Amino acid sequence: MKKWMTFSLLVVFTATMTGCFGTEQGTMPSKESSKMIDGQQTQTQASTTQSSPASQSPKPDTAAVADGKSETKLLFSEQLEILIPKEFKEKSNKTGEVIYKDKSEEVTIRVHHDPEQSTTARDMDPRLLQKLAAIMKENYTDAKLLREEVIKVNGKQLIVVEADSKDKYALRSWGFLNGEFLEIEITCPVKKKAEWQAVANDIVNSIKMK
């Protein structure tokens, strides 16, 4: 089920991204997503959505690095730099995706990169924020959205949506690594939210794209 949801998310993302950015040179929508695009619906959304500037993200907690709690990881041919707590172990490293888990294996950090979904646009379309928020509500039962915004981290725009439900806390972020789809997802049991929410935000705020 989880694999199917992930596939569905990416297909929906590609369709949305294609609708947002049109057919600019360098955009490569998948065959599946091309079939899903409804031009009339996209046009209607565009006419009712107003762009909002990205807010400046707070700097990550550098003390976490200084006291040895976190370490810098270089991913995807060293194109992406991100802080990961030292206690986390790499549980999966396949092409385009790295997964880390804590000792209890209840807290998960997933970093996904898909070169096949790309764009030449420089700014993040606010419709992608709406789409991610809708996906979060759909994926987590009785989800309550805590945060929905476009932020700027080390000069790059990222979409960030935080939510919690009866059982789980989740932070998910979308961006473009050299114009290619990037997703960071951090989840934990809702009972551990107080312990990991700040850490999750520090992880996203530490991102550097080369």
C-alpha positions as CSV (number, residue, x, y, z in Angstrom):
1,M,0.0,0.0,0.0
2,K,2.8,2.4,0.9
3,K,4.6,1.9,-2.4
4,W,1.3,2.5,-4.3
5,M,0.7,5.7,-2.3
6,T,4.2,6.9,-3.1
7,F,3.8,6.2,-6.8
8,S,0.4,8.0,-6.8
9,L,2.0,11.0,-5.1
10,L,4.7,11.3,-7.7
11,V,2.2,10.9,-10.6
12,V,0.0,13.6,-9.1
13,F,3.0,15.8,-8.5
14,T,4.2,15.4,-12.1
15,A,0.7,16.2,-13.4
16,T,0.5,19.3,-11.2
17,M,4.0,20.4,-12.0
18,T,3.3,20.1,-15.7
19,G,0.1,22.1,-15.4
20,C,1.9,24.8,-13.4
21,F,4.9,25.1,-15.7
22,G,3.4,24.2,-19.0
23,T,5.7,22.9,-21.7
24,E,8.8,24.9,-21.1
25,Q,12.0,23.6,-22.6
26,G,13.6,21.1,-20.2
27,T,10.3,19.9,-18.6
28,M,9.8,16.2,-18.9
29,P,6.4,15.0,-17.7
30,S,5.9,11.2,-17.5
31,K,3.6,9.5,-20.0
32,E,1.2,8.6,-17.1
33,S,1.0,12.2,-15.9
34,S,0.5,13.6,-19.4
35,K,-2.7,11.6,-19.6
36,M,-3.9,13.0,-16.3
37,I,-3.6,16.7,-17.1
38,D,-6.9,18.6,-17.5
39,G,-6.0,21.8,-19.2
40,Q,-9.4,23.4,-18.3
41,Q,-9.0,22.6,-14.6
42,T,-5.4,23.9,-14.6
43,Q,-6.4,27.1,-16.2
44,T,-9.2,27.6,-13.7
45,Q,-6.8,27.0,-10.8
46,A,-4.3,29.5,-12.2
47,S,-6.9,32.2,-12.4
48,T,-7.9,31.8,-8.8
49,T,-4.5,31.4,-7.2
50,Q,-2.4,34.3,-6.1
51,S,1.4,34.0,-5.8
52,S,2.9,34.8,-2.4
53,P,6.6,35.5,-1.8
54,A,8.7,32.8,-0.1
55,S,9.4,33.5,3.6
56,Q,13.0,33.3,4.8
57,S,13.5,30.1,6.7
58,P,15.2,30.3,10.1
59,K,18.7,29.0,10.3
60,P,19.2,25.5,11.5
61,D,20.4,24.8,15.1
62,T,24.2,24.9,14.5
63,A,24.6,23.8,18.1
64,A,23.3,20.4,17.1
65,V,26.4,20.0,14.9
66,A,28.8,21.6,17.4
67,D,27.8,19.3,20.2
68,G,28.1,16.3,17.9
69,K,24.4,15.4,17.7
70,S,24.2,15.7,13.9
71,E,26.4,15.2,11.0
72,T,26.5,16.4,7.4
73,K,25.5,13.9,4.7
74,L,26.2,14.5,1.0
75,L,23.6,12.7,-1.2
76,F,22.9,12.2,-4.9
77,S,26.5,12.5,-6.2
78,E,27.2,15.2,-3.5
79,Q,24.6,17.6,-5.0
80,L,22.6,17.7,-1.8
81,E,23.9,18.5,1.7
82,I,21.7,17.8,4.7
83,L,22.1,17.4,8.4
84,I,21.1,14.0,9.9
85,P,21.2,13.1,13.6
86,K,24.1,10.8,14.3
87,E,22.0,8.2,16.1
88,F,20.2,7.6,12.8
89,K,21.3,4.6,10.7
90,E,20.9,4.3,6.9
91,K,18.3,1.7,6.3
92,S,17.9,2.0,2.5
93,N,20.0,3.5,-0.2
94,K,18.7,2.8,-3.6
95,T,18.9,4.9,-6.8
96,G,17.1,8.2,-6.1
97,E,16.2,7.5,-2.4
98,V,17.9,7.3,1.0
99,I,16.1,6.3,4.2
100,Y,17.4,6.8,7.8
101,K,15.8,5.6,11.0
102,D,16.5,6.2,14.7
103,K,17.4,3.4,17.1
104,S,13.7,2.7,17.9
105,E,13.0,2.6,14.1
106,E,9.9,4.8,14.9
107,V,11.4,8.0,13.5
108,T,12.0,8.0,9.7
109,I,13.8,10.5,7.4
110,R,13.3,9.8,3.7
111,V,15.0,11.8,1.0
112,H,13.8,11.2,-2.6
113,H,15.2,12.6,-5.8
114,D,13.6,12.0,-9.2
115,P,15.6,13.4,-12.2
116,E,12.7,12.3,-14.6
117,Q,10.5,15.0,-13.1
118,S,12.0,18.3,-13.9
119,T,11.3,22.0,-14.6
120,T,13.1,25.1,-15.7
121,A,11.0,27.4,-13.5
122,R,12.9,29.3,-10.9
123,D,10.1,30.0,-8.5
124,M,7.9,27.5,-6.7
125,D,4.3,27.7,-7.9
126,P,1.8,28.1,-5.0
127,R,-0.5,25.4,-6.5
128,L,2.1,22.8,-5.6
129,L,1.7,23.9,-2.0
130,Q,-2.0,23.4,-2.2
131,K,-1.5,20.0,-3.8
132,L,1.0,18.8,-1.1
133,A,-1.4,20.0,1.7
134,A,-4.2,18.1,0.1
135,I,-2.0,14.9,-0.2
136,M,-1.1,15.2,3.5
137,K,-4.7,15.4,4.5
138,E,-5.5,12.4,2.3
139,N,-2.6,10.3,3.5
140,Y,-3.1,10.7,7.3
141,T,-6.4,10.0,8.9
142,D,-7.9,13.1,10.7
143,A,-4.8,15.1,9.8
144,K,-4.5,18.6,11.2
145,L,-2.3,20.9,9.2
146,L,0.2,22.8,11.4
147,R,2.1,24.7,8.7
148,E,1.8,25.3,5.0
149,E,4.3,27.7,3.3
150,V,7.0,28.3,0.7
151,I,10.3,29.1,2.4
152,K,13.8,30.0,1.2
153,V,16.6,27.8,2.5
154,N,20.2,28.8,1.6
155,G,18.9,30.6,-1.5
156,K,16.5,27.8,-2.7
157,Q,12.8,27.7,-2.4
158,L,11.1,24.8,-0.7
159,I,7.5,23.9,0.0
160,V,6.9,22.8,3.6
161,V,3.8,21.2,5.0
162,E,3.6,19.9,8.6
163,A,0.7,17.9,9.9
164,D,-0.2,15.6,12.8
165,S,-3.0,13.0,13.1
166,K,-4.2,10.7,15.8
167,D,-1.1,8.5,15.4
168,K,1.6,10.3,13.5
169,Y,3.5,13.6,13.0
170,A,4.8,14.3,9.6
171,L,6.8,17.1,7.9
172,R,7.1,16.9,4.1
173,S,9.0,19.2,1.8
174,W,9.1,19.5,-2.0
175,G,11.8,21.3,-4.0
176,F,14.0,21.1,-7.1
177,L,17.5,19.9,-7.0
178,N,19.1,21.3,-10.2
179,G,15.6,21.6,-11.6
180,E,14.8,18.0,-10.6
181,F,12.1,16.9,-8.1
182,L,13.3,16.6,-4.5
183,E,11.2,15.4,-1.6
184,I,12.1,15.2,2.1
185,E,9.7,13.4,4.5
186,I,10.2,13.1,8.2
187,T,7.7,11.1,10.3
188,C,7.4,9.9,13.9
189,P,4.6,8.7,16.3
190,V,2.6,11.7,17.4
191,K,3.6,10.9,21.0
192,K,7.2,11.8,20.0
193,K,6.2,15.0,18.2
194,A,7.5,17.3,21.0
195,E,10.9,15.6,20.8
196,W,11.3,15.5,17.0
197,Q,9.4,18.5,15.5
198,A,12.2,21.0,16.1
199,V,14.7,18.5,14.8
200,A,12.6,17.9,11.7
201,N,12.6,21.6,10.9
202,D,16.3,21.9,11.5
203,I,16.9,19.1,9.0
204,V,14.9,20.9,6.3
205,N,16.5,24.2,7.2
206,S,20.0,22.7,6.8
207,I,19.5,21.7,3.2
208,K,22.1,23.0,0.7
209,M,21.8,22.3,-3.0
210,K,25.0,22.5,-5.1
